[in-house]
Amino acid sequence: MTTTEHLGHSPPNPLLELRDVSKIYGAGDALMKALAGVNLSIYAGEFVAIMGPSGSGKSTCMNILGCLDTPSTGHYFFQGIDVGELSRNQRALLRRNYLGFVFQGFNLLNRTSALENVELPLIYRGINARSRRRLARQALLAVGLADREGHTPGELSGGQQQRVAIARAIVTGPSLLLADEPTGNLDSARSLEIMDLLTVLNRDKNITVVMVTHERDMAAYAKRIVHFKDGLIETDHQQEHEL
């Protein structure tokens, strides 16, 4: 019996949930089942690492969680809403208002300052210039780059560029931060800095973090590791650590 059940309270609802989700590409001899009936629940405030070999389904799962792809069968629920019943425009609004993305390749505009890069999601939301600047500066401060707001990506190290990318991802106050191999292009020292930053954002700002990674030492920062194999979840366990 869980603590919540013992006290007579219902357990919290998941922030996001996959129910019997499959994803099929191609047909006939070229058919490939990237996901083969995945069930996964992630709760607000969790830090989850998704691992698995190439072709295991972890990136497909991440794309579905980020509303960048849709299941072939099954259901994806975000805050209790069946995402499959949303229109393309509604899914775009969900991404814009509730999700933040961090990619391996940074995806910054090369001739644009750090501050202007961070402002971009706010422009899409129709935020006025004064408010955009204020929020972007707060986000850069949160990632330790308040003194680099006028620098272009070419004037920043790889680790600093990824910090700008994280600031851009959190500037809208997302419920969920999706990080796809966020340390893949960084050396060991910069990788640890980024993982420390993600840990602080998860712990202090209560941002739910879901991260795809091949690296076990990076996954060690997560509170929970979900391991994919052949389109299914092979293992799913909590881990205890002090970082």
C-alpha positions as CSV (number, residue, x, y, z in Angstrom):
1,M,0.0,0.0,0.0
2,T,1.4,3.4,-0.9
3,T,1.6,6.3,1.5
4,T,-1.2,8.2,-0.4
5,E,-3.5,5.2,-0.3
6,H,-2.8,4.7,3.4
7,L,-3.7,8.3,4.2
8,G,-6.9,8.0,2.1
9,H,-5.6,10.3,-0.7
10,S,-5.6,9.4,-4.4
11,P,-2.1,9.2,-6.0
12,P,-1.3,12.2,-8.3
13,N,-2.2,12.0,-12.0
14,P,0.8,11.7,-14.4
15,L,2.0,14.8,-16.2
16,L,2.2,12.6,-19.2
17,E,1.2,9.0,-20.0
18,L,1.7,6.6,-22.9
19,R,-0.9,3.8,-23.1
20,D,-0.2,0.9,-25.4
21,V,1.7,3.2,-27.9
22,S,3.1,1.7,-31.0
23,K,4.8,3.4,-34.0
24,I,5.0,1.7,-37.3
25,Y,7.0,3.0,-40.3
26,G,6.7,1.6,-43.9
27,A,4.6,-1.4,-45.0
28,G,5.1,-5.0,-46.2
29,D,8.7,-6.1,-46.2
30,A,9.8,-2.6,-45.4
31,L,7.6,-2.4,-42.2
32,M,9.5,-1.4,-39.1
33,K,7.9,-1.2,-35.7
34,A,9.8,1.5,-33.8
35,L,7.5,1.2,-30.7
36,A,5.7,-2.0,-30.0
37,G,3.1,-1.2,-27.3
38,V,4.8,1.1,-24.8
39,N,3.2,2.0,-21.4
40,L,4.9,4.8,-19.6
41,S,3.8,7.4,-16.9
42,I,5.9,10.4,-15.9
43,Y,4.9,12.6,-13.0
44,A,5.5,16.3,-12.4
45,G,8.9,17.0,-10.9
46,E,10.6,13.8,-12.1
47,F,14.0,13.7,-13.8
48,V,13.9,10.7,-16.2
49,A,16.7,9.4,-18.4
50,I,15.7,7.3,-21.4
51,M,18.4,4.9,-22.6
52,G,18.8,2.1,-25.1
53,P,20.8,1.1,-28.1
54,S,20.3,2.6,-31.5
55,G,17.0,1.6,-33.0
56,S,15.5,0.7,-29.6
57,G,12.7,3.3,-29.9
58,K,13.9,5.9,-27.4
59,S,14.1,8.7,-30.0
60,T,10.7,7.8,-31.4
61,C,9.3,7.9,-27.8
62,M,10.9,11.3,-27.3
63,N,9.4,12.6,-30.5
64,I,5.9,11.5,-29.5
65,L,6.3,13.0,-26.0
66,G,7.3,16.3,-27.7
67,C,4.3,16.2,-30.0
68,L,6.7,16.1,-33.0
69,D,5.2,12.7,-34.0
70,T,2.0,10.8,-33.3
71,P,1.4,7.1,-32.4
72,S,0.3,4.6,-35.0
73,T,-1.9,3.0,-32.3
74,G,-2.4,3.7,-28.6
75,H,-2.8,7.0,-26.8
76,Y,-0.6,9.8,-25.5
77,F,-2.0,11.9,-22.6
78,F,-0.6,15.2,-21.5
79,Q,-2.1,16.5,-18.3
80,G,-5.0,14.2,-18.9
81,I,-5.7,15.4,-22.4
82,D,-5.5,12.9,-25.2
83,V,-3.0,14.5,-27.6
84,G,-4.2,12.3,-30.5
85,E,-7.5,14.1,-30.4
86,L,-5.9,17.5,-30.9
87,S,-5.5,19.2,-34.2
88,R,-2.1,20.1,-35.7
89,N,-2.5,23.7,-34.6
90,Q,-3.5,22.6,-31.0
91,R,-0.5,20.3,-30.8
92,A,1.7,23.3,-31.9
93,L,0.1,25.4,-29.1
94,L,0.9,22.6,-26.6
95,R,4.5,22.6,-27.7
96,R,4.7,26.3,-27.6
97,N,3.1,26.8,-24.1
98,Y,4.1,23.7,-22.2
99,L,7.2,22.1,-23.6
100,G,10.9,23.1,-23.8
101,F,13.4,21.4,-26.1
102,V,17.2,21.0,-25.8
103,F,19.0,19.3,-28.7
104,Q,22.5,17.9,-29.1
105,G,23.3,20.4,-31.8
106,F,22.3,23.6,-29.9
107,N,20.3,25.0,-32.9
108,L,21.2,28.6,-32.2
109,L,21.0,31.4,-34.8
110,N,24.7,32.1,-35.6
111,R,24.5,35.9,-36.2
112,T,22.1,36.6,-33.3
113,S,23.1,37.4,-29.8
114,A,22.5,35.1,-26.9
115,L,19.8,37.4,-25.6
116,E,18.0,37.4,-29.0
117,N,18.3,33.7,-29.3
118,V,16.6,33.2,-26.0
119,E,13.9,35.7,-26.9
120,L,12.7,33.7,-30.0
121,P,10.1,31.5,-28.3
122,L,8.6,34.6,-26.7
123,I,8.2,36.3,-30.1
124,Y,6.2,33.3,-31.3
125,R,4.0,33.8,-28.2
126,G,3.4,37.5,-29.1
127,I,5.2,38.8,-26.0
128,N,6.1,42.5,-26.3
129,A,9.7,43.5,-26.6
130,R,10.2,44.9,-23.1
131,S,8.8,41.8,-21.5
132,R,10.8,39.6,-23.8
133,R,14.0,41.2,-22.8
134,R,13.2,40.9,-19.1
135,L,12.3,37.3,-19.3
136,A,15.3,36.4,-21.6
137,R,17.7,38.1,-19.1
138,Q,16.1,36.1,-16.2
139,A,16.6,32.9,-18.2
140,L,20.2,33.7,-19.0
141,L,20.8,34.5,-15.3
142,A,19.3,31.2,-14.4
143,V,21.9,29.4,-16.5
144,G,24.8,31.5,-15.4
145,L,25.2,33.6,-18.6
146,A,24.0,37.0,-17.5
147,D,27.3,38.5,-18.6
148,R,27.2,36.9,-22.1
149,E,23.9,38.3,-23.4
150,G,25.5,40.3,-26.2
151,H,27.7,37.5,-27.5
152,T,26.9,35.5,-30.6
153,P,27.2,31.7,-30.6
154,G,30.6,32.0,-32.4
155,E,31.9,33.9,-29.4
156,L,30.8,31.3,-26.9
157,S,32.2,27.9,-26.0
158,G,30.2,24.7,-26.7
159,G,29.1,24.5,-23.1
160,Q,28.0,28.2,-23.1
161,Q,26.1,27.6,-26.3
162,Q,24.2,24.7,-24.8
163,R,23.4,26.9,-21.7
164,V,21.9,29.5,-24.1
165,A,19.9,26.7,-25.7
166,I,18.7,25.7,-22.2
167,A,17.8,29.3,-21.4
168,R,15.8,29.4,-24.6
169,A,14.0,26.2,-23.6
170,I,13.0,27.4,-20.1
171,V,12.2,31.1,-20.9
172,T,8.5,30.3,-21.5
173,G,8.3,28.5,-18.1
174,P,7.6,25.0,-19.5
175,S,6.0,22.1,-17.6
176,L,8.3,19.7,-19.4
177,L,11.9,20.0,-20.6
178,L,12.8,17.4,-23.3
179,A,16.6,17.0,-23.7
180,D,17.8,14.9,-26.6
181,E,21.5,13.9,-26.1
182,P,22.2,17.4,-24.5
183,T,25.8,16.6,-23.8
184,G,26.6,14.7,-27.0
185,N,28.7,17.5,-28.6
186,L,30.5,18.5,-25.4
187,D,33.7,17.4,-23.6
188,S,33.6,15.8,-20.2
189,A,33.9,18.9,-18.1
190,R,31.3,20.8,-20.1
191,S,29.0,17.8,-20.0
192,L,29.1,17.7,-16.2
193,E,28.3,21.5,-16.1
194,I,25.2,20.9,-18.2
195,M,24.0,18.0,-16.1
196,D,24.5,20.0,-13.0
197,L,22.4,22.8,-14.5
198,L,19.6,20.4,-15.5
199,T,19.7,19.0,-12.0
200,V,19.3,22.5,-10.5
201,L,16.4,23.4,-12.9
202,N,14.7,20.1,-11.9
203,R,15.2,20.5,-8.2
204,D,14.8,24.3,-7.7
205,K,12.3,25.2,-10.4
206,N,10.4,21.9,-10.4
207,I,10.8,21.5,-14.1
208,T,10.1,17.9,-15.2
209,V,13.1,16.7,-17.3
210,V,13.0,13.8,-19.7
211,M,16.4,13.2,-21.3
212,V,17.6,10.8,-24.0
213,T,21.2,9.8,-23.5
214,H,23.6,7.0,-24.5
215,E,26.0,7.9,-21.6
216,R,25.5,6.1,-18.3
217,D,27.5,8.7,-16.3
218,M,25.0,11.4,-17.6
219,A,22.0,9.1,-16.9
220,A,23.3,8.8,-13.3
221,Y,22.1,12.4,-12.7
222,A,18.5,11.3,-13.3
223,K,16.2,10.1,-10.5
224,R,14.8,7.4,-12.8
225,I,16.1,5.4,-15.8
226,V,13.9,3.9,-18.4
227,H,15.7,1.5,-20.7
228,F,14.3,0.7,-24.2
229,K,15.0,-2.4,-26.2
230,D,13.4,-3.5,-29.5
231,G,10.6,-1.0,-29.2
232,L,9.6,-1.9,-25.7
233,I,10.6,-0.8,-22.2
234,E,13.0,-3.4,-20.9
235,T,13.6,-1.9,-17.4
236,D,12.3,1.1,-15.5
237,H,13.7,1.9,-12.1
238,Q,14.3,4.7,-9.6
239,Q,17.8,5.3,-8.4
240,E,19.2,6.7,-5.2
241,H,22.1,9.1,-5.4
242,E,23.6,12.2,-3.8
243,L,24.8,14.8,-6.3
